[in-house]
Amino acid sequence: MTRISKRLSALPAERALEVIAGRWKAVLLHHLFAGPQRLSELQRAMPDITQKVLIQQLRAMEEHGLVTRAVFAEVPVRVEYAATELGASLEPILAALCDWGRRHAAALDEIDRLAACGPQSAGVTRRAYARSLGRGADGRPLTRAS
């Protein structure tokens, strides 16, 4: 494993989030869970990412020990990326996040819509709407004391 250029947080949860944070890392890992992939295969699977950003994300993931980069002495040179054991250990965690996103998509989309439209939408305050969902104005679940 290469030396990590930026020190990670001492808090375990924050450290984990720092390692997998970003728009593309979870998606890249998802593709690599299926097996080693060449850069061109990852680009085809993720058409919205630029090659520069793809390489940056892969390098950061390699630096954190989530992926390996294998260079094959062929003509032309073949380079493959694969999830390491550490990277593969994130598969159930990312699957749980995906499941959570599916289960709560409607509530999250509604809260986002209200936040984007300002504090009032169709005469209903954000606080009143959030309370109707069993949430406070900040989107957190209400407790009995609320």
C-alpha positions as a Markdown table, in Angstrom:
| # | Residue | x | y | z |
|---|---|---|---|---|
| 1 | Met | 0.0 | 0.0 | 0.0 |
| 2 | Thr | 1.3 | 3.5 | -0.8 |
| 3 | Arg | 1.7 | 6.2 | 1.7 |
| 4 | Ile | -1.5 | 8.2 | 2.3 |
| 5 | Ser | -0.8 | 11.8 | 1.5 |
| 6 | Lys | -3.6 | 13.3 | 3.8 |
| 7 | Arg | -4.0 | 12.2 | 7.4 |
| 8 | Leu | -7.4 | 10.7 | 8.1 |
| 9 | Ser | -9.6 | 11.5 | 11.1 |
| 10 | Ala | -9.1 | 9.6 | 14.3 |
| 11 | Leu | -12.9 | 9.1 | 14.5 |
| 12 | Pro | -13.7 | 5.7 | 12.9 |
| 13 | Ala | -16.9 | 6.7 | 11.2 |
| 14 | Glu | -15.5 | 9.9 | 9.9 |
| 15 | Arg | -12.4 | 8.1 | 8.7 |
| 16 | Ala | -14.6 | 5.6 | 6.8 |
| 17 | Leu | -16.6 | 8.4 | 5.2 |
| 18 | Glu | -13.4 | 10.3 | 4.2 |
| 19 | Val | -12.2 | 7.1 | 2.4 |
| 20 | Ile | -15.4 | 6.5 | 0.4 |
| 21 | Ala | -16.6 | 10.1 | 0.1 |
| 22 | Gly | -17.1 | 11.6 | -3.4 |
| 23 | Arg | -19.5 | 11.3 | -6.2 |
| 24 | Trp | -17.8 | 8.4 | -8.0 |
| 25 | Lys | -16.0 | 6.1 | -5.5 |
| 26 | Ala | -19.1 | 4.0 | -4.5 |
| 27 | Val | -20.0 | 3.6 | -8.2 |
| 28 | Leu | -16.4 | 2.6 | -9.1 |
| 29 | Leu | -16.4 | 0.0 | -6.3 |
| 30 | His | -19.7 | -1.3 | -7.4 |
| 31 | His | -18.3 | -2.0 | -10.8 |
| 32 | Leu | -15.1 | -3.5 | -9.4 |
| 33 | Phe | -17.0 | -5.9 | -7.1 |
| 34 | Ala | -17.9 | -7.8 | -10.3 |
| 35 | Gly | -14.2 | -8.3 | -11.0 |
| 36 | Pro | -11.1 | -6.6 | -12.4 |
| 37 | Gln | -11.8 | -3.9 | -15.0 |
| 38 | Arg | -9.8 | -2.0 | -17.5 |
| 39 | Leu | -9.9 | 1.8 | -17.5 |
| 40 | Ser | -11.8 | 1.8 | -20.8 |
| 41 | Glu | -14.4 | -0.6 | -19.4 |
| 42 | Leu | -15.0 | 1.7 | -16.4 |
| 43 | Gln | -15.3 | 4.7 | -18.7 |
| 44 | Arg | -18.0 | 2.8 | -20.8 |
| 45 | Ala | -19.8 | 1.8 | -17.6 |
| 46 | Met | -19.7 | 5.4 | -16.3 |
| 47 | Pro | -20.1 | 7.8 | -19.3 |
| 48 | Asp | -20.7 | 10.9 | -17.1 |
| 49 | Ile | -17.2 | 10.8 | -15.5 |
| 50 | Thr | -14.2 | 12.4 | -17.3 |
| 51 | Gln | -11.1 | 10.3 | -17.8 |
| 52 | Lys | -9.1 | 12.8 | -15.6 |
| 53 | Val | -11.6 | 12.5 | -12.7 |
| 54 | Leu | -11.8 | 8.7 | -13.1 |
| 55 | Ile | -8.0 | 8.4 | -12.8 |
| 56 | Gln | -7.9 | 10.8 | -9.8 |
| 57 | Gln | -10.6 | 8.7 | -8.0 |
| 58 | Leu | -8.9 | 5.4 | -8.8 |
| 59 | Arg | -5.5 | 6.8 | -7.5 |
| 60 | Ala | -7.1 | 8.0 | -4.3 |
| 61 | Met | -8.8 | 4.6 | -3.8 |
| 62 | Glu | -5.5 | 2.9 | -4.5 |
| 63 | Glu | -3.8 | 5.1 | -2.0 |
| 64 | His | -6.3 | 4.1 | 0.6 |
| 65 | Gly | -5.9 | 0.4 | -0.2 |
| 66 | Leu | -9.4 | 0.0 | -1.7 |
| 67 | Val | -8.2 | -1.0 | -5.2 |
| 68 | Thr | -5.1 | -2.4 | -6.9 |
| 69 | Arg | -3.7 | -1.4 | -10.2 |
| 70 | Ala | -2.1 | -4.2 | -12.3 |
| 71 | Val | 0.0 | -3.4 | -15.3 |
| 72 | Phe | 0.5 | -6.3 | -17.8 |
| 73 | Ala | 3.6 | -6.3 | -20.1 |
| 74 | Glu | 1.7 | -6.6 | -23.3 |
| 75 | Val | 1.5 | -4.6 | -26.5 |
| 76 | Pro | -0.4 | -2.5 | -26.1 |
| 77 | Val | 0.1 | -2.3 | -22.3 |
| 78 | Arg | -3.0 | -3.5 | -20.4 |
| 79 | Val | -3.9 | -2.0 | -17.0 |
| 80 | Glu | -6.6 | -3.5 | -14.8 |
| 81 | Tyr | -8.1 | -2.2 | -11.6 |
| 82 | Ala | -9.6 | -4.6 | -9.0 |
| 83 | Ala | -11.1 | -4.2 | -5.5 |
| 84 | Thr | -8.8 | -5.3 | -2.8 |
| 85 | Glu | -10.0 | -7.3 | 0.2 |
| 86 | Leu | -10.4 | -4.0 | 2.1 |
| 87 | Gly | -12.4 | -2.6 | -0.8 |
| 88 | Ala | -14.5 | -5.7 | -1.1 |
| 89 | Ser | -15.3 | -5.5 | 2.6 |
| 90 | Leu | -17.3 | -2.3 | 1.7 |
| 91 | Glu | -19.7 | -4.3 | -0.5 |
| 92 | Pro | -22.3 | -5.1 | 2.2 |
| 93 | Ile | -22.0 | -1.5 | 3.6 |
| 94 | Leu | -22.6 | 0.1 | 0.1 |
| 95 | Ala | -25.5 | -2.4 | -0.5 |
| 96 | Ala | -27.0 | -1.3 | 2.8 |
| 97 | Leu | -26.7 | 2.4 | 1.8 |
| 98 | Cys | -28.3 | 1.6 | -1.5 |
| 99 | Asp | -31.2 | -0.2 | 0.2 |
| 100 | Trp | -31.6 | 2.7 | 2.6 |
| 101 | Gly | -31.7 | 5.2 | -0.3 |
| 102 | Arg | -34.4 | 3.1 | -2.0 |
| 103 | Arg | -36.5 | 2.8 | 1.1 |
| 104 | His | -36.4 | 6.5 | 1.9 |
| 105 | Ala | -36.3 | 8.0 | -1.6 |
| 106 | Ala | -39.8 | 9.4 | -1.4 |
| 107 | Ala | -39.3 | 11.2 | 1.9 |
| 108 | Leu | -35.9 | 12.5 | 0.9 |
| 109 | Asp | -37.1 | 13.7 | -2.5 |
| 110 | Glu | -40.0 | 15.5 | -0.8 |
| 111 | Ile | -37.7 | 17.2 | 1.8 |
| 112 | Asp | -35.3 | 18.2 | -1.0 |
| 113 | Arg | -38.1 | 19.6 | -3.1 |
| 114 | Leu | -39.3 | 21.7 | -0.2 |
| 115 | Ala | -35.8 | 22.9 | 0.6 |
| 116 | Ala | -35.3 | 23.9 | -3.0 |
| 117 | Cys | -38.6 | 25.8 | -3.1 |
| 118 | Gly | -37.9 | 27.8 | 0.0 |
| 119 | Pro | -39.6 | 27.7 | 3.4 |
| 120 | Gln | -43.2 | 27.7 | 2.0 |
| 121 | Ser | -44.7 | 25.5 | -0.7 |
| 122 | Ala | -48.4 | 25.7 | -1.7 |
| 123 | Gly | -49.2 | 27.5 | 1.5 |
| 124 | Val | -47.8 | 24.8 | 3.8 |
| 125 | Thr | -44.8 | 25.7 | 5.9 |
| 126 | Arg | -41.8 | 23.4 | 5.7 |
| 127 | Arg | -42.2 | 22.8 | 9.5 |
| 128 | Ala | -45.9 | 21.7 | 9.1 |
| 129 | Tyr | -45.1 | 19.4 | 6.2 |
| 130 | Ala | -42.1 | 17.9 | 8.0 |
| 131 | Arg | -44.3 | 17.3 | 11.1 |
| 132 | Ser | -46.8 | 15.5 | 8.9 |
| 133 | Leu | -44.0 | 13.1 | 8.0 |
| 134 | Gly | -43.1 | 12.7 | 11.6 |
| 135 | Arg | -40.0 | 14.9 | 11.3 |
| 136 | Gly | -38.8 | 18.2 | 12.6 |
| 137 | Ala | -38.1 | 21.2 | 10.4 |
| 138 | Asp | -34.5 | 20.0 | 10.1 |
| 139 | Gly | -35.7 | 16.7 | 8.7 |
| 140 | Arg | -34.8 | 14.6 | 11.8 |
| 141 | Pro | -37.3 | 12.2 | 13.2 |
| 142 | Leu | -39.5 | 13.7 | 16.0 |
| 143 | Thr | -39.1 | 12.5 | 19.5 |
| 144 | Arg | -41.8 | 12.6 | 22.2 |
| 145 | Ala | -40.3 | 15.7 | 23.7 |
| 146 | Ser | -40.6 | 17.6 | 20.3 |
